[in-house]
Amino acid sequence: MSNRAVLEVIALDAEDAIAAQAGGADRLELVTDMAADGLTPSRETYARVRAAVDLPLRVMLRLTDGFTADDVEALQRVAGDLRSEGADEFVLGFLDADGHPDLTVLEQLAAELEGCRWTFHRAIDHAADRAALRKQLADLPGLDTYLTAGSAAGVDTGLDTLRAEAGLRGEPGHEQQLLVGGGLRLDHVPALRAAGVDAFHIGGAARPAGWSSPVAQGAVRAWRRALDTDAA
């Protein structure tokens, strides 16, 4: 199906990854410690997940909660270790104290990730000016996706922003794919698909029993069906 929407699912381990793939996920975001909104998993976890599934894996690069980079050299080392294990897709995003993109850090990490594709995550929803951020990051190599709810408060609040940005796809600063996630529900899908959104990201929605429980294959399959039905 040429207009099939991308479904990305957060995985914490191989069990999650296997269930997400069986449910129809197209890609995984691999993280640890969701209490801190998702941090970098261990190299060993990456290796186990990579051995368990053949889906694309985007690995989180964030060592502490929040949107500041802290130890850039540590981030570079972790990125290098993961790359040596075979990782070639990543998720990252750092802001300075004023809510502007931390270009120094982002440029250093983009250089470390040369040849890799990566997502700028929901730091965009906390930026002082999201349109300015997109323009500032437009030429960073490898950046092909923005993960966003349209608002720091989630998709309910950000729907109008998401619709507007979907309509700008391909224009300067909007060449990247819009990956919608953050309080996303199935009832949001029709309006987002109608606006042209073609990529969706779920975490808690894939775990009806909560974050202490693994990804549920049936929950992922319900999302797959919903996205495919809307495409049809």
Secondary structure, 3 states (H helix, E strand, C coil): CCCCCEEEEEECCHHHHHHHHHHCCCEEEECECHHHCCECCCHHHHHHHHHHCCCCEEEECCCCCCCCCCCHHHHHHHHHHHHHCCCCEEEECCECCCCCECHHHHHHHHHHCCCCEEEECHHHHHCCCHHHHHHHHCCCCCEEEEEECCCCCCHHHHHHHHHHHHCCCCCCCCCCEEEECCCCCHHHHHHHHHHCCCEEEECHHHCCCCCCCCCCHHHHHHHHHHHHHHHC
